[in-house]
Amino acid sequence: MTNFFAVRTKSGAISFQFSKKTTIIISCLSLTAVFVFILSLSAGSSFISPLAVAGHVFGYGDGSYDFVLNTLRFPRALMAFMVGAALGVAGLILQGIIRNPLASPDIIGITSGASVGAIIFIVYLMGTVSLNWLPLSAISGAAVSAVFIYLLSWKKGVTPIRLVLMGIGVAALMKAFVTMMLVMSEAAITTKSYLWLTGSLYGATWMDVYAMLPWLLVFIPVTFLYTRTMNVSELGDDVAKSLGINIELQRFMLLFISVVLAGSAVAFAGGIEFIGLIAPHIGRMIVGRSFAALVPVSALIGGIMVMLADIVARTAFLPLDIPAGVFTAAIGAPFFIYLLYRNRNN
């Protein structure tokens, strides 16, 4: 009896396999995500019993918590999971195409570029242009940043360490640009923007959920088209080229997917950092290096982490609602230092 089962389309364009162990792990992570989601609906300024929450979700509630759950907590919990999933997969893609464990959207400057695009929209266009264009503005900023970093890193090719170091520099430049725009803006816009930049899910609505959902439903599944490419790329560019893979085209498409996912996350939740760095590493620890397995695992781990950070953010310091990005940074910064130490001789 085989320990693997394959997923293959009739044309063979999409083909990958999962081990039974991976399937069990994905199932356990899915159950954990459901548990954390219910906990997120329960926790807040007033605690609601998980049984009452479950009854409400399945249509057996008495209506006592309709406003709190449907309007305040449900969209916020969904948004937290979607943002974490998007950042987890975006970080996985970057670490795969750069082949560097330090790569993530916030470390190499893509998130900062998305922040610039979003802040330009908030400061100069909000009120005159529909808010539905905010994700496109953030994605455009992320794309410009990614192209800028890639071009600056090019010197007879792009080495992973040069790309990371250039990304850190560009990220600092982008943050300085954002600060300059905020200093020159009105006080009300500056206050709102600073709260958003720290990575807050406060005030998430169903409209936000519906606006972000299509980006995830389209681009995370598209990632599976490149599973074989990413697995072969682990063996080096020469091996991949000898097998007929167009490395540059594949990297461009994957970078585009990563930019879209990171940009959409930033557009709706601001600068929630280090999820794209940590989630793929945890995924590799539990399922190995198979890209097909890492996509759903990284998405689930990222979603769980942001939901947990948001729970702590809005319950630990009541009545204050602290941005979730504060807690992801508190965990992610030491993890980044550990990775730097571990790879100091590479």
N, C-alpha and C positions, 0 to 999 in steps of 0.2 A: 504494500500500500504506500503510495507516494505521499510525501509530506508537503507537496506543493499543488496548487491548482492555478491554471492559466486563464487569463482574460484576453480574448482575441476577437477583433472584428472580422467580418467575412473577407474584406479586402486585405487584411493583414497590416493596415496602416497603424493600428494601435494594437500592441501586443505586450503583455507583461504578466508576471506571475507573482502570487503571494504564497508565503509559507503558512501553514496552519497556525504556527506560533504568532505570526504577524496578525492574522485574522483575529485571534484571541485577544491580542494586545489592543487592536483597534476597537474591538467590542468593549473591552474594559475601559478604555479611554472615553468611548462614547457614553457609557453608563456614568462615568465620573463627571463628564460634562453635563449630563442631565441632572445629576445630584447637585453640582455647583450652581447650575442654572436655577433650580428650585430654591437653593439656599439664598441666591441673589434676590429672588422674589420675596423671600421671607424676611431678609435682613433690612434694617433701615431705622429711622427714628422711632418707628413703632414696629415691634416684631409680630409677624404673622405666622401662625403655625404652618409647618410644611404640609400637614394634612389638609388644612384649609386652602393652601395654595394649590395642591394637587386637585382638590375638589373643584376649585375655580377653573383650573386649566381644562379639566375634563367635563365642565359644564354642570357640575353638581353643587356649585356654591350658592349661597343665599343672597348674593348681591351686596354684602356688607363691605367688601373690599374692591368693588369694581373700579372706582376711580384710582385708588392707590396702585393697584396692580396693572390695570389696562393702560392708564395714562402715564404713570410715573415710572414704574419699575420694569414692566415687560419690555418696552422698547429699549430701555437703557441696558438691560441684561442681554438682549439680542444684539445690540450694537457692540457691546463689550466683546461678545464671542466673535462676531464677524470681523471686528478690527484685529483681534488677536490672531484669527485664522489667516487673514490677509497678510499680516506682518510675518507670521511664521513661515508661510510659503514663499513670500518675497525674500526672506533671509536665506531659506534653503536654496533657492535658485541662485542667488548671488554667491553663496559659499561653493556651489557646484561649478559654476562657470569660471569663477576666479581661482578655485581650488585653494582657498585660504580660509582657515577656521575663524579668522578675525572679521570676515566680511559680513555685513548686515546693512540694511537700508540706512540706518541712522549713523553707523560708523563711517561709511564711505561717502556720506553727503547727499544721498538721494532724498532722505526724509527732510533734510534742511532745504533742499531745492523745492520740494513740495510745499514746505512752510512758506517760502518766499512767494510762490505762486498764490497760495491761499491768502496770505496777508495782503498782497497787492489787491486781490479781489475784495477783501473785507474793508480795506482802508479807502480804496478809490472807486470801487464799482458797486458795493452793497447799497441797495436802495434804488439804484438806477437799472441794474441788471438782475434778472431772476436768479434766486439762490441755487437753482438747479445747475447753473454753470460753475459753481464752486468746485466740484470734483474735477472738472475738465481743467480748470485753472491750476489746481494743485498738481494734477498729472503732468501738465505742460511744464510747470516749474521743476518737477522731478526729472522729466525727460531732458530738459536743457542742462540741468546739473549733471546728469549721467553722461551726456555727450561731452560736456566740458571736461569732466574728470578723465574720460577715456582719451580724449585728444591730448590733454596735458601729460598723461602717463605714457604716451606712445614714443618709443625710441627704438626703432627696429623691432617693434613688437611691444607687448605690454606684459610686464612681470607682475605677479600677484602682490608682492610687497610694495612695489612702486605705486600700484593702483590704490592700495589701502592707505599709504602715506599721503598720496595726493588727495584722496578722498577726505581724509581728516583735515587737511589744510583748506579744501574747498568748503567743507562743512563749517569751519570756523568763519570763513569769509561770508558765507550765506547768513549765519547767525548774526554777524555784525551788521549786515545789510538790513535784516529784519529789525534789529534794535534801532537802527537809524530811522527807519520808516515809522516805528512806533513813537519814538521821541518827537518826531515832527507832526504827529497826528493829534487829534482831539483827545481829551482825557478819557471820555466815555469809551471811545474806540480802543484806546491803549489798554484800559483796564480789562475789557472783554478779550482783547487779543492776547494779553499776557496769560490770562486764565486758560485760554484755548491752547496756547503754545506749550504749556506744561503737561498737556495730555489729559483733558477732562472730558468725561462722558455726561457731565451735568446737563440736564435739559434735553437729552436725546428724545426724539419724537418718532412716531410711526412714519412720518414723512421722510425722516432721515434713514430709517430702516429700509423703506421701499426704494429710496434713491441709491443706497449702497449695494443692496442685494444683487442687482443685475451684474455688477462688476465681478462679484465673487462667483456667481452661477455660470458666468461665461469663462473667466480667465483661470480659475483653479482647475476645472476639468480640462481645459486646453493644455495645461501643463503636462498631462499624461501623454500627449502626443510626442513628448521629447524624453520619455523615460529611457528608451534604448540609447539615445544619443548621450544622455548624462551618464549612464552606467559605463558606456564605452570610453567616454572622456576621462573617467577616473584612471584609465591606463595610459593617458598621455595623448597629445595632439597627433603625434606621428602614427600611432596605432589607429586612432579614429579616422585620419585621412586615408590610411591604407585600406580601410573598410568602406571607403566611398562617401564618408560623411562630410558635408560642407560645414566646416567648423565655424567660420565667421558668420554665415547666415544663421546657423542654429544659435550661436551666442547672441546675435542681435535680437532674434525673436524671443529668446528667454529673458534677455535684459528688458525688452519691451514689456513682457508680462510682469516682471518684478516691479518695474516702474509704475505700471498701472495699479497693481495691488497696493504698493506702498503709498502711492499718491492718493488713492481713494480712502485708505485708512487715515491718512493725515487730514484729508479734507473734512472728515466727519468727527475725528477724535483728537486732532492736534498731535503734538509731539510725544507720543507714547514710545519710549525708547527701550532698546535692548531685547525686546521680544523676538525680533528677527535674528538676534545673535544666539539667544539661549535655547529657543524651542527646537531648532534643528539639531543642536548638540545633544539635548536630552533624547530626541528621537533616535539618533545614531546609537546612543547607549543601550536602547531597549529593542531596536529592530535591525540594527546593522546599517549598511550603506546602500541598500537597494532604493533607488530613487522613487520607484512606484510606491513602495511602502512608506517612504518618508514624507510624501506629499500629504496624505490624510493624517498621519501621525503628527507632523509639524503643525498642521492646521488645528487639530484638536488640542494639542499642548498649548499652542499660542492662545487659543480661545479660552481655555481653562485658566491660564495665567492672568489674562486681562480681567476676566470675571472675578477672580480671587482678589486682584489688586483693587478693583472697583468696590468690592464688598468691604475691604479694610478701609478704603478711602472715605466711605460715607458712614462708617459705623465707629471707627476707632476714636474719633475726636468730635463726637456729637456736642453741640449742634452744627459744627463746621463740616463742610463737604470738601475734603481735600482732593485735588486732582489725582487720578490714578497713576499718571506718569511719574509722580514723586516716588511711589512705591516700586514701580518697575525699575526706575533708575537706581534706587537704593539696593536692589538685588543685582541688577545688571552690571553696575560699575565694578564691584568686587570680582564678578565673574570675568569681565573683560580684562582686569588686571591679572587674574589667574591665567588666562589664555596667553597674555603677553609674556608672563613669566615662563610658562610651559614651552613656548615656542621661541624663547630668547636666543637659542643657538641655531635656529633654522635659517 
